Amino acid sequence: MIEQPPFITQDIDTSLDNEELKNLISSINSRYLYWSDVKYRMPSGMTGIELWSKVKSVRNLTDVKIWPQNNIHFSLTNTMQRLCHEFDMNFGGSWGASRIFPDDKTTQELYLISSIMEEAIASSQMEGASTTREAAKEMLRKKVSPKDKSQRMILNNYNTINFIRDHAKEKLTPALIMQIHGMMTENALDVPDAAGRLRRDDENIVVGNGITGEIVHTPPSAECLNEFLDCLCTFFNDENTGIFVHPIIRAITIHFLVGYYHPFADGNGRTARALFYWYMMKSNYWLVQYLSISRIIKGSKKSYEKAFLYSEADGNDIGYFIQYNLDVLLKSFDALSRYIKRKNNEKKKAEKLLHLGNITKRQSQILSLCIENSDIVLVSTDIVGKFGVTPNTAKSDLRKLTEKGYLSEISLNGRTKGYIRSANFEQLIGKIK
């Protein structure tokens, strides 16, 4: 149960009369701490409620009413502005791209495919998909039909993200929102007819604590949902903007609004994160395609849920949700940087194998896979999925490496051919070590 913050009366002294107090409140607001984290930090001679009243008075100075319909607002902090500036330098246009990205377009496309897979898998696992990353990636790479509802959720998510990439510059409409939800949830819901339609009042949709059963959020009535979709599209399409709000904060607000209104019987989280991606790409933050944001959220799901609950408990102040998601973006970017650095190191190792002579760069990367895992069994669909080549090219690479003595061909099921390290693999590779 979330502890409700105290009601602040007008007669409490909200003045900041010393430097120590100013620094304390600055530290609290830089992290957008909630009442339960603030009340024990009071300096000598001050109660928790008095400190909270001063924290709130400072937040009110930079308050932005971003969605007046439900008094949804936030305080724009220095930390938010600093992080948005850093993301502008790294996520948009060509800023920062050369620092971490290789110039090779083929390599960029491989990174993109891998990132979209990671996002689709993590976003679906957050909503209950119970398959492993390895099994899910194998399904997506080999383009096989999903075996169960969990794999169907992941495939739907993957296809939807690719659809959004192709339509990122289009204006959002209620019909497109319904299409996105339908694509996300087709054949993956307990109530089959709920895909691609708004929830009904008689469905009594509430958000509950999965462990205690406690109701933690009751969304607005279903009768207001058509109007909500119209207003959301106006907001998304940057129409009738009275004040400028940074695009990344607007994208996070869209994410929050879908969670708050819960317009669908199921699949709201997946749809909310998809619309966040769409708005970011629409706003030219192209690098977001390479970030697996849901993977970071999945690793801190309790904090994600608390960010929603704190916002509603504190009078729909979504600063908690904004700060949480800005932190997620920062962690996602750091994870991408580490991933690319690791892949670049792997690429350098593979390039050493080119000294063997008479093999291509891609074939050297295939040999690297065999060095990293001595028990690996490769099939042509593995090469298709990992390197984005045609089946014929994949088979040709494996055959040529077999002819040169690096691999041995085995029969897996009478029809499919597998490839493993040959008996002479270590001896042949040892020539360049």
N, C-alpha and C positions, 0 to 999 in steps of 0.2 A: 504494500500500500504506500503510495506517495504521500509524504507529509505535506499538508497544505501550508503555503506561506501565510504569515500573519497579515491581517488587514491593517494598512497604514493610515492612521488618522491625520488630519490636517495640523493638529497642534503639536506634533512631535518635531523637535528641533532637527533640521536637516543640514545645518551649516557645517562646513569643513574647517575646523579652527586650528589645525596643526598639520605640519608636513608629514608626520608619521601616518596620520589617518588618511591623508590624501594618497600616499603611496600604497597603503593597505587596500583602499577601495579601487585604485588603479589596477592592482594585481588581481583582485577579485573579478573585476569587469573584463580584464584582458582574457580571462578564461570563461567568462559568463557563467559563474558559479551559481548554483541554485541555493535556496534558503537553507536546506539541510546541510550544505557544505559551508555556509557563511556563518551560521549562528554561533559556532564555537570559536570563531576567529576574532571575537571582539577584544579590543584593547582594554587595559585596566580602567575601571570606572564607567564602563559602558555595557549595556545589556545587548543580547543578540538582536532583539527587535529594534533597538536604536541604531545598531550598525546596519541592519537590513534596510531601515528607512533611509539612511544616507546613501546606501548603494542604489536603491531605487530612484532617489532624487537625482543622482548623477546620470543614471540611465535615461531618465525622462528628458534630460537636456538635449539628447540626440535621437529622440524617438521618431521613428518613421512608421506611419500607418500605411502599410503596403496592400492590405485587403480590408477596406473599411466595412464590408458587409458583415463580417464577424469580429470586428475590432482586432484583426490580426496585425500585429505590429512588432517592431524590434528596435533595439538601441544600436546604432551604428558605432562600433568601437574602433579604436586605433588598430587593434589586432586584425579585425575583419578587413579594414582598408589595406593594411600591409600585405596580408595574404592574397587579397584580390589583385594587388599590384604584382606580386610575385608570379601569380598564375597568368596574368596578362603577358608577362615576359616569357613564360615557358609554354603556354598552351595555345596561343593564338598566332596566326600569320606565320612568319618565319622566325619570330623571336625565340631564341634558345634552342631551336631545332637542331642546328649544326653541332651543338655541344654534346648531344647524346645520340643523334640518329646517324646511321650510315647513309651515304649517298646512293647506295645500291637500291633501286626501286624494287627489285625482286625480294631482297632481304626485308625491306619495309613491309611488303605485302605479306610475307611469312609471319612477321611480328604481329601484324594486324589480325590475321586469321587466328593465331594463337591467343591473342588478347580477347577477341570476341568470344572464342570458345570458353575462356576462363570466366568471363562476365556472365555468359549464359548459364554455365554450370553453377557458379556461386549464387546467382540470383534465384535460380530454381531450388537449390538446396536450402536456401533461407525459407522457402515456402513449403518445404516438406519433401522435396525430391531426395530419394534415399539410395542413390547410386554413387559409385566412386568416381573421382575425377578421371582416373585411367580408363574405366569402362565407358564413361561419357565421351571422352576425347576420341576413343577408338571408334565409337558409333559415328561421331561427326566427321572424322577424317575419312572413314571408309564409306560414308554415306549409306549406311545400312538402316533399315527400318527400325524404329524404337521397339524394344521388347516389352515395355510396360509403361505405366502412367508417368513414372519418374523420368524415364528417358524421353517420353513425349513432351514433358514440361521443358526439358533442356533443349530439345530440337525446336520447339515452338519459340523459345526465347532467342535461340541462335538465328532463326529465320527472321524474327521480328527486328532484331538489331540490324541485320543486313538490309531489311526493308527501310528502316529509318535512315541508314546511311544513304540510300538511293533517293530518298525523298526529303532530305534534311532542309532544303530551301523552300519547300512548299508551305503555304499557310495552313495552320492547323484548323480543322473544322470538327464539330461534334461527330460527324460521320467518320472522320479519320480516327478520332479517339476510340469510337466503337470498333473500328476495324483493327486497331492496334490491340485492344483487349481481346477481340475474337481470335486474332492470330496467336496471342500469348497463351490462351486458355483452351483452344480447340482440342476436344477429346482428352482433356486433362483435368476436368472438374468432376466433383461428386454429383453435381446437378448439371447434366449435359446441356440443358437449354439456357444456362446462365451465361454462356460464352457470347460476348458481343452484345449484351443488353444491360440496361440499368437494373439495379436491384428494385424490388417492390416493397412496399410498406409491410405487406403480410409476411415477408421473409424475416422480419425482426433481426436485422443484422446489427450486432454489437461487436466490439473488440474486447476480448477477454484475456486474462492471465492464464496461460496454458497449464500452469502448475496448480494455482489456487482456485481457478474458476471465477475469480473476481472480475466483474465488468469494469474495465478501465477507461473505455471511451464509448459513448453513444453518439453516432454520427447524426447530422441533421436529417430531417424527414425526407423520404424518397420523393415527395411531391415537389421539392425544390431542385431536383437534380438536373432537369433540362435547362433551367435557368443557370445553374452552376456551370454546366458545360459551355454555354454561350459566353458567360463571363470569363471562364478560364481561357477560351480561345482568344478573346479580346486581349486578355493579359499576355498570353503567349505570343500573339502576333504583334505586340508592342503598339497597340492602338489605344488612343485616349490616355496616354501616360501623362499624369499631372506632374510627377516629379521623376527625376532620374534615379534609378536604382541600378547598381552594378549588375550586368547580365548574369554573373555567376550566382549572385544572391537571388536574382529573379528565378533562375533555374532551380535553386534549392527551395524557394517558396512554392514553385509548381509541384515539386516532390511532396512537400508538406501538405498542400491543399488537397491533393488526391487522397493522401492518407487520412486527412481530417474529415473530408466529405464521404469517403468510402463509397463511391458511386456504384460499385459492383458487388454482387453477392460474394465473389471470391476473385483473387488475382489482382487486388488493388496495389499491393507492394510492387509486383513485377511491372504493372502498368505505370506506376509513379516513377520508378527508376528509368523506365524506357522514355518517358516524356522528359525527364531530366536530361538524358543523353541527347534527345532530339533538340531541345532548346540550346544546349551547349554547342552542338554542331551547327545549328542555324546561326548562332552568334559567332561563328568562325573559330571556336576553340577546337580545332581539328585534332589536337593531341589526345582529347578525351576518348577518342576511338580506341586508343592503345592502353587505356587504363582499365583495370578490373576493379571498379569501385565496390561492387557487391562483395568481392572477396575480402576486402578490408572490413566492410560492414558486418559480414558474416562472422568475422573474428572478434567483433565487439558488439554483438547483437544486443546485449543487455543495455549498453550505453546508447545504442540506436533507439531502442524502445523508450528509455528514460528521457531522451531528448524530446520525443513526442509528448510524453506525459508531463514533463516539467513545463513545456510550452503552454499546454492547456491549463494546468493548475495555476500558472502565474498569469492569468488573464489573457491567454492567447499571445503571450510574448514569445515569438519564435526565434529569438536570439539564441536560445539553447540549441535549437535544431540547426540553425545556420552555422554556429561555431563548431558543432560536432561534424557537420558535413564538410566544412572548410578543412578541418583536421584530417578527415578521410581523404580528401583530394590531395593534400600534402603527402600523406603516407602512400597513396597510390602512385604519385609521381616518383617518390623515392624508390618504391618497389620496381617501377618501370626502369628507372635509371640503373638499378642493380642488375635487373634482368638483361638489359642491353649490354652492360659491361661484361656479364658472364658469357653472353652469346658471342661478343667480340673476341673474348679470350678463346672460346671454343673454335671460332673461325680461324684465328691465328694458328692454333694447333693443327687444324685441318689443312691449312695452307702449307704446312711443313710436309704433309703427305704428298703434295704435288711434286716434291723432289723424287718421288718414286718413278716419275716419268710416265707419259702416255695414259694419264687419267685426267678427267675433268675436275673442276672445282667441286661440283656436286657429288661426283663419285668419291672424292676425298672426304667429303662430309659424311657420306654413307659409311666409309671405313672408320671414321671417328666414332660413329655409333657402335660399331663392333669392338672398338678399343675400350670404350666406356663400359660396355656390358658384354662380357665374354660369352654369356649364354643366350644372347639375343637371337631370335628367329625372325627374319624380315620377310615380308610378302610385298608384292608390288603396291597394294593399297596403302601400306605404311609410307612408302616413298611418295605416292600421290598426295597424301594428306600432309606430310611434313614439308614437302618442297614445292607443292602447288604445280606439279607437272602432269602431263597426260599419262594414262595407263601404259601406253606404248613406250613412252620415254622411260617410265619407271622400270618396266620389264627389260628394256634395252640396257639400262645402267646395271641392273643386277646380273644380266647375262654376261656383259663385258667384264665385270669384276670376277665372275666365275671363270671365264675363259682365261683371265690373267692369273688365276690360281689363288686369289684372295678369299673367295667364297666357295662353298660347296652347296649344290642344289639337293634338296630333299623333297619327298612327296608328303604332303600333310593329310590329305583326305582323298587321294586318287585324282583330284582335279586341280587343287591349289598347290602351287610350288612354293616352298619356303627356302630361305637362304641363310646359312650359318657360316661361322668362321671355318676356313679350311684347315686341314692338318698342318699346312705350311704357313699359316697366317702369321704367327709370331716371328718366324724366320724371315719372311718377306718384309714385314713391317719393321723389323729390327734393323734393316739396312739404313734407315734414315734417323734412328734414335741416337 
